[in-house]
Amino acid sequence: MSDGKLSGRFFDAAIGLLQRVRDEEAESVAAAGTLLADTVASGGRLFAFGAGHSSLAAQDIVYRAGGLALMNLLAVPGVVGVDVMPATLGSALERVDGLASAVLDCSPLRAGDALVIISLSGRNALPVEMALHARTLGVRVIGVTSVAYATETKSRHSSGTYLKDHCDIVLDSKIAIGDAELTLDTVPAPFAPASTVVTAALLQAVMATAAGNLADRGIEPPLLRSGNVDGGHEWNGRVFEEYGDRIFYRQ
């Protein structure tokens, strides 16, 4: 099979998944956007967390031109991305009981805030415990996960539950078990993951919904502009000054 045919198959698979989440998750996206808008309007702060490659979607909505300036990255040392050496350490840390609670207790999160937790499988101890503990602190939780994992895999949290079981709102990415969209007779394993594409799109849809929701209430959404357009830095400076007490990535 030609490379072109494989690339086309991947694009078709990704587009199909995006169409599914657009149509099947519309109500959940609207609800998540409303939750974030409610949080902003009431003086709360916004946070996002993801481990491993799930952190890519979390980082995509933090300090992003066209995005809400109030979204902060909740970083857990050793699990944000694959920069830790060896990379397998990050995967191991996701399975450590007690880590999430320790992180949250040392974080600026407080009652009235909102936390987006991204975990493709939703089965590891870290995202499950993070959702559980965050809600005990009075934090609203939006989970982004593949619900299919809860029916076909075993939870790695002591409760036997999954991320989806401890969220105020769940966004289902529809990603199949294993996160690989293509197969080929000459390739011994499935390949071409699409979870980052779909999860990032889901979250940008939520952010757009939140911005529109705030505007509908007569509240100017605290959006960032690109620093590469004239006036962008000045615009962002005004936003940082007005909302500095809710922005933690500049401290």
ZAMARGU-4260 file (C-alpha; in steps of 0.2 Angstrom, whole numbers, plus 5000, padded with zeros to 4 digits):
<rodrens>
0) 5000/5000/5000 | 5007/5017/4996 | 5011/5030/5009 | 4997/5041/5001 | 4984/5028/5004
5) 4989/5026/5022 | 4989/5044/5025 | 4972/5046/5017 | 4965/5032/5028 | 4972/5041/5044
10) 4964/5057/5039 | 4947/5048/5035 | 4948/5040/5052 | 4952/5056/5061 | 4938/5065/5052
15) 4926/5051/5056 | 4930/5053/5075 | 4928/5072/5074 | 4911/5070/5066 | 4906/5058/5080
20) 4911/5069/5094 | 4904/5084/5086 | 4887/5075/5084 | 4887/5063/5099 | 4895/5075/5112
25) 4886/5091/5108 | 4876/5092/5124 | 4891/5087/5135 | 4902/5100/5126 | 4889/5114/5129
30) 4887/5109/5147 | 4906/5109/5149 | 4907/5126/5141 | 4894/5132/5153 | 4903/5125/5168
35) 4918/5135/5163 | 4909/5151/5160 | 4900/5149/5177 | 4917/5147/5185 | 4924/5163/5177
40) 4908/5173/5181 | 4909/5168/5199 | 4927/5172/5202 | 4934/5155/5201 | 4950/5149/5192
45) 4952/5136/5179 | 4965/5122/5178 | 4969/5107/5166 | 4978/5091/5169 | 4984/5077/5158
50) 4998/5064/5160 | 5009/5058/5147 | 5002/5061/5129 | 4986/5067/5137 | 4996/5082/5144
55) 4997/5088/5126 | 4978/5092/5125 | 4980/5101/5142 | 4994/5111/5137 | 4985/5116/5121
60) 4972/5126/5131 | 4984/5135/5143 | 4992/5152/5138 | 4985/5150/5120 | 4981/5164/5108
65) 4962/5164/5106 | 4960/5154/5122 | 4954/5159/5139 | 4968/5167/5149 | 4962/5160/5165
70) 4966/5142/5161 | 4981/5136/5171 | 4991/5120/5169 | 4991/5108/5184 | 5008/5101/5183
75) 5013/5084/5192 | 5032/5083/5191 | 5037/5068/5181 | 5021/5065/5172 | 5018/5080/5161
80) 5024/5074/5144 | 5038/5063/5140 | 5052/5074/5145 | 5056/5064/5160 | 5070/5051/5159
85) 5067/5037/5157 | 5050/5040/5149 | 5043/5025/5157 | 5044/5033/5174 | 5029/5044/5169
90) 5018/5029/5166 | 5024/5021/5182 | 5020/5037/5192 | 5002/5037/5185 | 4999/5021/5195
95) 5005/5028/5212 | 4991/5029/5225 | 4992/5045/5235 | 5001/5056/5222 | 4986/5065/5216
100) 4980/5070/5233 | 4997/5076/5238 | 4998/5087/5222 | 4981/5094/5224 | 4984/5098/5243
105) 4999/5108/5237 | 4991/5117/5223 | 4981/5133/5222 | 4965/5124/5218 | 4951/5129/5230
110) 4932/5127/5231 | 4923/5135/5217 | 4937/5132/5204 | 4935/5120/5189 | 4947/5106/5184
115) 4948/5098/5167 | 4956/5080/5168 | 4962/5072/5153 | 4965/5053/5153 | 4962/5042/5137
120) 4960/5026/5147 | 4954/5034/5163 | 4959/5018/5172 | 4975/5024/5181 | 4976/5029/5199
125) 4982/5047/5196 | 4967/5053/5186 | 4954/5044/5196 | 4961/5050/5213 | 4963/5067/5206
130) 4945/5068/5201 | 4939/5060/5218 | 4950/5072/5229 | 4946/5088/5218 | 4927/5085/5221
135) 4930/5083/5240 | 4938/5101/5239 | 4923/5108/5231 | 4931/5109/5214 | 4920/5105/5198
140) 4928/5092/5187 | 4926/5089/5168 | 4934/5073/5162 | 4939/5069/5145 | 4942/5051/5142
145) 4937/5036/5131 | 4922/5028/5140 | 4925/5012/5130 | 4940/5008/5141 | 4929/5006/5156
150) 4920/4992/5148 | 4935/4982/5141 | 4949/4985/5154 | 4952/4984/5173 | 4953/4999/5184
155) 4970/5002/5192 | 4963/5012/5206 | 4959/5004/5222 | 4941/5008/5221 | 4939/4999/5205
160) 4932/5014/5197 | 4937/5025/5182 | 4939/5044/5179 | 4922/5045/5171 | 4914/5039/5188
165) 4920/5055/5197 | 4916/5069/5185 | 4903/5082/5185 | 4903/5081/5166 | 4911/5068/5155
170) 4917/5071/5137 | 4919/5054/5128 | 4933/5055/5114 | 4926/5039/5106 | 4944/5033/5104
175) 4945/5014/5102 | 4955/5003/5115 | 4973/5004/5111 | 4972/5021/5102 | 4978/5015/5084
180) 4967/5019/5069 | 4976/5008/5056 | 4980/4990/5053 | 4990/4982/5039 | 4994/4964/5035
185) 5013/4968/5034 | 5013/4978/5050 | 5012/4967/5066 | 5004/4980/5077 | 4990/4993/5075
190) 4997/5010/5072 | 4992/5029/5069 | 4984/5036/5085 | 4971/5049/5084 | 4968/5053/5102
195) 4978/5069/5103 | 4969/5076/5087 | 4951/5072/5094 | 4954/5077/5112 | 4962/5094/5107
200) 4947/5097/5096 | 4935/5093/5109 | 4943/5105/5122 | 4944/5119/5109 | 4926/5117/5106
205) 4923/5118/5125 | 4933/5134/5126 | 4924/5142/5111 | 4908/5138/5120 | 4913/5145/5136
210) 4919/5161/5127 | 4902/5163/5118 | 4893/5159/5134 | 4901/5173/5144 | 4898/5185/5130
215) 4880/5180/5130 | 4879/5186/5148 | 4887/5202/5144 | 4904/5197/5151 | 4919/5200/5140
220) 4928/5184/5139 | 4946/5185/5145 | 4954/5179/5129 | 4972/5180/5124 | 4978/5187/5107
225) 4993/5181/5097 | 5009/5190/5102 | 5014/5189/5084 | 5001/5202/5078 | 5002/5220/5081
230) 4995/5225/5098 | 4994/5207/5104 | 5007/5210/5118 | 4998/5226/5124 | 4981/5217/5124
235) 4988/5202/5134 | 4996/5214/5146 | 4979/5222/5150 | 4971/5204/5152 | 4985/5199/5164
240) 4983/5214/5174 | 4965/5213/5176 | 4965/5194/5180 | 4982/5192/5188 | 4975/5184/5204
245) 4968/5170/5194 | 4983/5167/5182 | 4996/5156/5189 | 5008/5152/5174 | 5015/5170/5176
250) 5020/5169/5194
</rodrens>
